[in-house]
């Protein structure tokens, strides 16, 4: 039947276009990971970077996820801002995907002047991460999503970008209750501009 063959051809073309888009996104993510766009430390306002990332994310996601921001008073820190912003974006994107359409995400920042680091905490009330997967979530290509729904690179890239900035990242999670990603980036007081 000719119309059935046409429908099958349309479906194959649609799947090919979607597959090509996924490959493009993987290549762009790998390009950013292998060759970051900037190679010098910059005095950076972390809160401003997070605000920028949120604007990008929210302009692309139209759901009822409630995002709460609790930004502390942070000093400027010397870091690679593009990398920090991308890491935060990847973690927020994971949180958006982990919550229901009317879920909640809390993003908070604070300065720990005593220990010399800026702390970023991203908490969601999503599905949580199974204990058996916690040790693998930063591994390249690890994903619990359906085939074709995720690359398994977002958290891996976030982890590496945080490490490149001499920081660390930890996860706390409870199945059915949600997850918290805690980023700590040491600060050397920024030089006067």
C-alpha positions in Angstrom: 0.0 0.0 0.0 1.5 3.3 -1.2 0.2 5.5 1.7 1.6 3.0 4.3 5.0 3.0 2.6 4.9 6.9 2.6 4.2 6.9 6.3 7.0 4.5 7.0 9.4 6.6 5.0 8.3 9.8 6.9 8.9 8.0 10.2 12.3 6.8 9.2 13.3 10.4 8.1 11.9 11.8 11.4 14.0 9.3 13.4 17.1 10.0 11.3 16.7 13.8 11.9 16.3 13.2 15.7 19.3 10.8 15.7 21.4 13.4 13.8 20.4 16.1 16.4 21.5 13.8 19.3 24.9 13.1 17.5 25.3 16.9 17.0 24.7 17.6 20.7 27.2 14.8 21.7 29.8 16.2 19.4 29.3 19.8 20.7 29.5 18.6 24.3 32.7 16.6 23.7 34.2 19.7 21.9 33.5 21.8 24.9 34.9 19.2 27.2 38.1 18.6 25.2 38.8 22.2 24.2 37.1 24.7 26.6 36.4 28.0 24.9 38.6 30.0 27.3 41.9 29.2 28.8 42.5 31.8 31.4 41.2 32.3 34.9 38.7 35.2 35.2 37.3 37.1 38.2 33.8 35.7 38.3 30.4 36.4 39.9 29.1 32.8 40.4 25.5 34.1 41.2 25.4 36.0 37.9 26.5 32.9 36.0 23.8 30.8 37.6 21.2 33.4 36.8 22.3 33.4 33.1 22.2 29.6 33.0 18.7 29.6 34.5 17.5 32.1 31.9 18.8 29.9 29.1 17.2 26.8 30.6 13.8 28.3 31.4 13.5 29.8 27.9 13.7 26.2 26.5 11.7 24.4 29.1 8.0 25.2 29.4 6.7 23.3 32.4 5.5 24.1 35.9 8.7 23.3 37.7 9.1 25.8 40.5 12.7 27.1 40.8 13.7 28.8 44.1 16.9 30.7 44.3 18.7 31.4 47.6 21.8 33.3 46.6 24.3 34.2 49.3 26.7 37.1 49.3 29.7 35.7 47.3 33.1 37.2 46.6 34.3 37.2 43.1 36.4 34.1 42.5 39.1 33.3 40.0 37.8 30.4 37.9 37.0 29.4 34.3 33.4 30.8 34.2 32.4 29.0 31.0 33.2 25.7 32.7 31.4 26.4 35.9 28.3 27.7 34.1 28.2 24.6 31.9 28.6 22.3 34.9 25.8 24.1 36.7 23.6 24.0 33.6 24.1 20.3 33.2 23.1 19.6 36.8 20.1 21.8 36.6 19.0 20.1 33.3 19.3 16.7 35.1 17.1 18.1 38.0 14.5 19.4 35.5 14.4 15.9 33.9 14.2 14.2 37.3 11.1 16.1 38.6 7.5 15.8 37.6 6.1 18.7 35.5 5.1 20.5 38.7 8.3 19.6 40.6 10.6 21.8 42.7 14.2 22.7 42.4 16.2 24.8 44.9 19.4 26.5 44.0 21.4 28.0 46.8 24.9 29.5 47.0 27.0 30.5 50.0 30.6 31.5 50.8 32.4 29.5 53.4 35.1 32.1 54.2 36.5 30.0 57.0 37.4 27.1 54.7 37.8 29.3 51.6 35.3 28.0 49.1 32.0 28.9 47.4 29.3 26.3 47.7 26.6 25.7 45.2 23.7 23.4 46.1 21.1 22.2 43.6 18.3 20.2 45.2 15.3 18.6 43.5 12.3 16.7 44.7 12.5 14.3 41.8 12.8 10.5 41.5 16.1 10.2 43.3 19.1 8.1 42.4 19.3 4.4 43.3 22.2 3.8 45.7 23.8 1.3 43.3 24.0 4.1 40.7 25.5 6.8 42.9 29.1 5.6 42.3 28.5 5.6 38.5 26.6 8.8 37.8 29.7 10.8 36.8 31.1 8.0 34.5 31.0 8.8 30.8 28.0 7.5 28.9 26.3 6.2 32.1 22.6 7.0 32.0 19.4 5.4 33.4 17.3 7.1 30.7 15.8 5.3 27.8 17.9 4.7 24.7 18.0 7.8 22.7 16.8 10.0 25.6 20.2 10.9 27.1 23.9 10.7 26.2 25.3 10.0 29.7 27.7 12.9 29.3 26.1 15.8 31.1 27.2 14.8 34.6 30.5 13.5 33.4 31.3 16.9 31.8 30.0 18.7 34.9 32.3 16.6 37.1 35.4 17.2 35.0 34.7 21.0 34.7 34.4 21.3 38.5 37.7 19.3 38.9 39.4 21.6 36.4 38.5 24.5 38.7 40.1 22.6 41.7 36.6 22.0 43.1 34.6 19.0 44.1 31.1 17.7 43.7 29.1 15.4 45.9 25.6 13.9 45.7 23.0 13.1 48.3 19.9 11.3 47.2 16.9 9.3 48.4 14.7 7.3 46.0 11.3 8.9 45.6 12.4 12.1 47.6 15.0 13.7 45.4 18.7 14.6 45.0 21.1 17.3 46.0 24.3 18.1 44.1 26.8 20.0 46.2 29.6 21.8 44.4 32.5 23.4 46.2 34.9 25.7 44.4 37.9 27.1 46.3 38.4 30.8 46.0 41.6 32.7 46.0 40.4 36.3 46.6 40.0 37.8 43.1 42.4 40.5 42.2 41.2 44.1 41.8 39.8 44.7 38.3 
